Amino acid sequence: MNYDDLPQVKGPYVHATKHHGLLYVSGLTAFGTEAQTHNVESQTLAILQQMTSILEQENRHKSDLIKFTIFVKDINQLPLIRPLLFDFYEGNLPSCSLVEVSNLIHPDLQIEIESIIALCE
């Protein structure tokens, strides 16, 4: 499934897939947003806004976040990202993996986040 308010998908994938009570959200980036050419904090906020939109459209809460996987081009930027994540989670900490990568889909991008969301309790 795709979400109309998120940047348009350009590749052979969808924004998210529902399966057995879970929503698997593809890696979200700032590609196609105003933050695309900005710093890692701006890109992170753009991604978290997209995640908030998905949660709202699925009538889910941040407490339904099960797993985040975060891909960054520079692991040394974690201190800039961490406070934004704590604010976003609102105390509902999911499991999380952080992976440093050599590149992302576009040279402007510094971070990508994928997630798993529970759709039922």
Accessible surface in RSA format (square Angstrom, percent):
REM  Atomic radii and reference values for relative SASA: ProtOr
REM  Chains: A
REM  Algorithm: Lee & Richards
REM  Probe-radius: 1.40
REM  Slices: 20
REM RES _ NUM      All-atoms   Total-Side   Main-Chain    Non-polar    All polar
REM                ABS   REL    ABS   REL    ABS   REL    ABS   REL    ABS   REL
RES MET A   1    85.51  44.3  56.08  37.1  29.43  70.1  66.01  56.1  19.50  25.8
RES ASN A   2    82.56  56.9  56.78  54.9  25.78  62.1  21.25  51.1  61.31  59.3
RES TYR A   3    10.29   4.8   5.61   3.2   4.68  12.2   7.71   5.8   2.58   3.2
RES ASP A   4   154.54 108.3 119.12 118.6  35.42  83.8  44.89 105.7 109.65 109.4
RES ASP A   5    92.57  64.8  54.47  54.2  38.10  90.1  47.42 111.6  45.15  45.0
RES LEU A   6     9.15   5.1   1.12   0.8   8.02  20.2   1.79   1.3   7.36  19.8
RES PRO A   7    36.75  26.8  21.65  19.7  15.10  54.9  33.38  27.6   3.37  20.9
RES GLN A   8   139.56  78.0 118.83  86.8  20.73  49.3  41.98  89.4  97.58  74.0
RES VAL A   9    27.56  18.1   9.92   9.0  17.64  42.5  10.94   9.5  16.62  45.1
RES LYS A  10   151.72  74.0 113.35  69.6  38.36  91.3  80.57  72.5  71.15  75.8
RES GLY A  11    33.05  40.8   0.00   N/A  33.05  40.8  18.52  50.8  14.53  32.5
RES PRO A  12   146.42 106.7 105.34  96.0  41.08 149.3 121.90 100.6  24.52 152.4
RES TYR A  13   115.37  53.9  94.33  53.7  21.04  54.7  72.98  54.8  42.39  52.3
RES VAL A  14    54.41  35.8  53.63  48.5   0.79   1.9  53.63  46.6   0.79   2.1
RES HIS A  15    11.14   6.1  11.00   7.6   0.14   0.4   9.52   9.8   1.62   1.9
RES ALA A  16     0.48   0.4   0.00   0.0   0.48   1.1   0.48   0.7   0.00   0.0
RES THR A  17    71.30  50.7  69.01  70.0   2.29   5.5  52.55  70.6  18.75  28.3
RES LYS A  18   104.46  51.0  80.62  49.5  23.84  56.8  42.01  37.8  62.46  66.5
RES HIS A  19   100.87  55.1  94.80  65.9   6.06  15.5  60.67  62.5  40.20  46.8
RES HIS A  20   160.79  87.9 120.48  83.7  40.31 103.1  89.87  92.6  70.92  82.5
RES GLY A  21    27.39  33.8   0.00   N/A  27.39  33.8  14.30  39.2  13.09  29.3
RES LEU A  22    48.72  27.1  48.72  34.9   0.00   0.0  48.72  34.2   0.00   0.0
RES LEU A  23     0.00   0.0   0.00   0.0   0.00   0.0   0.00   0.0   0.00   0.0
RES TYR A  24    86.87  40.6  84.29  48.0   2.58   6.7  60.23  45.3  26.64  32.8
RES VAL A  25     5.09   3.3   0.00   0.0   5.09  12.3   0.60   0.5   4.49  12.2
RES SER A  26    34.44  29.1  23.84  31.8  10.60  24.4  18.54  39.5  15.90  22.3
RES GLY A  27    21.39  26.4   0.00   N/A  21.39  26.4   0.43   1.2  20.96  46.9
RES LEU A  28     7.02   3.9   5.38   3.8   1.64   4.1   7.02   4.9   0.00   0.0
RES THR A  29    17.69  12.6  12.84  13.0   4.85  11.6   4.74   6.4  12.95  19.6
RES ALA A  30     0.00   0.0   0.00   0.0   0.00   0.0   0.00   0.0   0.00   0.0
RES PHE A  31    63.57  31.8  62.67  38.8   0.90   2.3  62.67  38.0   0.90   2.6
RES GLY A  32    59.05  72.8   0.00   N/A  59.05  72.8  28.14  77.2  30.90  69.2
RES THR A  33    39.47  28.1  22.31  22.6  17.16  40.9  30.87  41.5   8.60  13.0
RES GLU A  34   164.98  94.7 144.64 109.4  20.34  48.4  66.93 129.5  98.05  80.1
RES ALA A  35    11.15  10.2   9.22  14.2   1.92   4.4   9.77  13.8   1.38   3.7
RES GLN A  36    28.56  16.0  28.56  20.9   0.00   0.0   6.05  12.9  22.51  17.1
RES THR A  37   101.38  72.1  70.30  71.3  31.09  74.1  54.51  73.2  46.88  70.9
RES HIS A  38    92.09  50.3  83.72  58.2   8.37  21.4  57.63  59.4  34.47  40.1
RES ASN A  39    81.80  56.4  73.47  71.0   8.33  20.1  31.52  75.9  50.28  48.6
RES VAL A  40     3.16   2.1   2.65   2.4   0.51   1.2   2.65   2.3   0.51   1.4
RES GLU A  41    49.64  28.5  49.64  37.6   0.00   0.0  24.88  48.1  24.75  20.2
RES SER A  42    35.55  30.0  30.76  41.1   4.78  11.0   8.24  17.5  27.31  38.3
RES GLN A  43     0.00   0.0   0.00   0.0   0.00   0.0   0.00   0.0   0.00   0.0
RES THR A  44     0.00   0.0   0.00   0.0   0.00   0.0   0.00   0.0   0.00   0.0
RES LEU A  45    84.17  46.9  83.94  60.1   0.23   0.6  83.94  59.0   0.23   0.6
RES ALA A  46    11.22  10.3   7.84  12.1   3.38   7.7   9.14  12.9   2.08   5.5
RES ILE A  47     0.00   0.0   0.00   0.0   0.00   0.0   0.00   0.0   0.00   0.0
RES LEU A  48     7.56   4.2   7.18   5.1   0.38   1.0   7.54   5.3   0.02   0.1
RES GLN A  49   126.32  70.6 117.47  85.8   8.86  21.1  41.57  88.5  84.75  64.3
RES GLN A  50    15.10   8.4  12.63   9.2   2.47   5.9  12.65  26.9   2.44   1.9
RES MET A  51     0.05   0.0   0.05   0.0   0.00   0.0   0.05   0.0   0.00   0.0
RES THR A  52    41.31  29.4  41.31  41.9   0.00   0.0  35.15  47.2   6.17   9.3
RES SER A  53    18.17  15.4  16.26  21.7   1.91   4.4  15.10  32.2   3.07   4.3
RES ILE A  54     0.00   0.0   0.00   0.0   0.00   0.0   0.00   0.0   0.00   0.0
RES LEU A  55     5.22   2.9   5.17   3.7   0.06   0.1   5.22   3.7   0.00   0.0
RES GLU A  56   118.12  67.8 102.38  77.5  15.74  37.5  45.72  88.4  72.40  59.1
RES GLN A  57    90.13  50.4  58.48  42.7  31.64  75.3  40.91  87.1  49.21  37.3
RES GLU A  58    24.54  14.1  12.34   9.3  12.20  29.0   2.96   5.7  21.58  17.6
RES ASN A  59   121.55  83.8 106.24 102.7  15.31  36.9  33.45  80.5  88.10  85.2
RES ARG A  60    43.32  18.2  33.92  17.3   9.39  22.4   1.51   2.1  41.81  25.3
RES HIS A  61   124.74  68.2 120.41  83.7   4.33  11.1  79.27  81.7  45.47  52.9
RES LYS A  62    37.62  18.4  33.68  20.7   3.95   9.4  15.88  14.3  21.75  23.2
RES SER A  63    74.02  62.5  46.39  61.9  27.63  63.6  30.29  64.5  43.73  61.3
RES ASP A  64    14.66  10.3  12.26  12.2   2.40   5.7   2.40   5.6  12.26  12.2
RES LEU A  65    10.81   6.0   0.00   0.0  10.81  27.2   0.00   0.0  10.81  29.1
RES ILE A  66    73.04  41.6  65.94  49.1   7.10  17.1  69.51  50.1   3.53   9.6
RES LYS A  67    52.04  25.4  52.04  31.9   0.00   0.0  49.14  44.2   2.90   3.1
RES PHE A  68     0.00   0.0   0.00   0.0   0.00   0.0   0.00   0.0   0.00   0.0
RES THR A  69    19.17  13.6  19.06  19.3   0.12   0.3  10.46  14.0   8.72  13.2
RES ILE A  70     2.44   1.4   2.44   1.8   0.00   0.0   2.44   1.8   0.00   0.0
RES PHE A  71    42.50  21.3  42.50  26.3   0.00   0.0  42.50  25.8   0.00   0.0
RES VAL A  72     1.26   0.8   1.26   1.1   0.00   0.0   1.26   1.1   0.00   0.0
RES LYS A  73    64.90  31.7  47.43  29.1  17.47  41.6  29.45  26.5  35.45  37.8
RES ASP A  74    54.02  37.8  51.23  51.0   2.79   6.6  20.01  47.1  34.01  33.9
RES ILE A  75    66.36  37.8  62.38  46.5   3.98   9.6  62.38  44.9   3.98  10.8
RES ASN A  76   119.14  82.2  98.97  95.6  20.18  48.6  27.94  67.2  91.21  88.2
RES GLN A  77    45.16  25.3  44.81  32.8   0.35   0.8   8.27  17.6  36.90  28.0
RES LEU A  78    38.20  21.3  37.92  27.1   0.28   0.7  38.19  26.8   0.01   0.0
RES PRO A  79    90.33  65.8  75.91  69.2  14.42  52.4  79.46  65.6  10.87  67.5
RES LEU A  80    81.67  45.5  75.68  54.1   6.00  15.1  78.54  55.2   3.13   8.4
RES ILE A  81     0.24   0.1   0.24   0.2   0.00   0.0   0.24   0.2   0.00   0.0
RES ARG A  82   115.58  48.5 115.56  58.9   0.01   0.0  30.28  41.4  85.29  51.7
RES PRO A  83    70.16  51.1  65.91  60.1   4.25  15.5  69.78  57.6   0.38   2.4
RES LEU A  84    33.49  18.7  31.35  22.4   2.14   5.4  31.81  22.3   1.68   4.5
RES LEU A  85    13.85   7.7  13.85   9.9   0.00   0.0  13.85   9.7   0.00   0.0
RES PHE A  86   113.29  56.7 105.32  65.2   7.97  20.7 105.66  64.1   7.63  21.8
RES ASP A  87   108.90  76.3  93.16  92.7  15.75  37.2  31.54  74.2  77.36  77.2
RES PHE A  88    14.30   7.2   7.82   4.8   6.48  16.9  14.04   8.5   0.25   0.7
RES TYR A  89    12.75   6.0  12.75   7.3   0.00   0.0  12.25   9.2   0.51   0.6
RES GLU A  90   120.01  68.9  88.07  66.6  31.95  76.1  39.42  76.2  80.59  65.8
RES GLY A  91    68.76  84.8   0.00   N/A  68.76  84.8  36.06  98.9  32.71  73.2
RES ASN A  92    54.39  37.5  45.87  44.3   8.52  20.5  11.17  26.9  43.22  41.8
RES LEU A  93   113.89  63.4  81.30  58.2  32.58  81.9  81.49  57.2  32.39  87.2
RES PRO A  94    18.80  13.7   0.42   0.4  18.38  66.8   5.55   4.6  13.25  82.3
RES SER A  95    64.25  54.3  48.43  64.6  15.82  36.4  52.01 110.7  12.25  17.2
RES CYS A  96    63.94  48.4  28.97  32.3  34.97  82.2  18.55  47.0  45.40  49.0
RES SER A  97    44.71  37.8  38.58  51.5   6.13  14.1  21.54  45.9  23.18  32.5
RES LEU A  98    55.70  31.0  26.57  19.0  29.13  73.2  26.57  18.7  29.13  78.4
RES VAL A  99    61.77  40.6  58.62  53.1   3.15   7.6  61.77  53.7   0.00   0.0
RES GLU A 100    92.29  53.0  67.34  50.9  24.95  59.4  19.17  37.1  73.12  59.7
RES VAL A 101    35.64  23.4  27.15  24.6   8.49  20.5  33.82  29.4   1.82   4.9
RES SER A 102   114.91  97.1  78.96 105.4  35.95  82.8  57.82 123.1  57.09  80.0
RES ASN A 103    92.59  63.9  77.24  74.6  15.35  37.0  19.50  46.9  73.09  70.6
RES LEU A 104    27.58  15.4   9.11   6.5  18.47  46.4  16.23  11.4  11.35  30.5
RES ILE A 105   148.34  84.4 115.66  86.2  32.68  78.8 121.72  87.6  26.62  72.2
RES HIS A 106    54.10  29.6  53.78  37.4   0.32   0.8  28.65  29.5  25.45  29.6
RES PRO A 107   104.40  76.1  88.95  81.1  15.45  56.2  89.65  74.0  14.75  91.7
RES ASP A 108    48.08  33.7  36.65  36.5  11.42  27.0   6.82  16.1  41.26  41.1
RES LEU A 109     0.00   0.0   0.00   0.0   0.00   0.0   0.00   0.0   0.00   0.0
RES GLN A 110    47.45  26.5  46.41  33.9   1.04   2.5  18.22  38.8  29.23  22.2
RES ILE A 111     0.00   0.0   0.00   0.0   0.00   0.0   0.00   0.0   0.00   0.0
RES GLU A 112    37.24  21.4  37.24  28.2   0.00   0.0   1.48   2.9  35.76  29.2
RES ILE A 113     0.03   0.0   0.03   0.0   0.00   0.0   0.03   0.0   0.00   0.0
RES GLU A 114    63.74  36.6  63.74  48.2   0.00   0.0   8.12  15.7  55.62  45.4
RES SER A 115     3.95   3.3   0.00   0.0   3.95   9.1   1.58   3.4   2.37   3.3
RES ILE A 116    45.70  26.0  45.70  34.0   0.00   0.0  45.70  32.9   0.00   0.0
RES ILE A 117     0.26   0.1   0.26   0.2   0.00   0.0   0.26   0.2   0.00   0.0
RES ALA A 118    18.69  17.2  18.69  28.8   0.00   0.0  18.69  26.3   0.00   0.0
RES LEU A 119    37.04  20.6  22.56  16.1  14.48  36.4  22.56  15.8  14.48  39.0
RES CYS A 120    82.84  62.7  68.80  76.7  14.03  33.0  36.38  92.2  46.46  50.1
RES GLU A 121   193.14 110.9 117.76  89.1  75.37 179.5  78.62 152.1 114.51  93.5
END  Absolute sums over single chains surface
CHAIN  1 A     6683.2       5273.5       1409.6       3687.4       2995.8
END  Absolute sums over all chains
TOTAL          6683.2       5273.5       1409.6       3687.4       2995.8
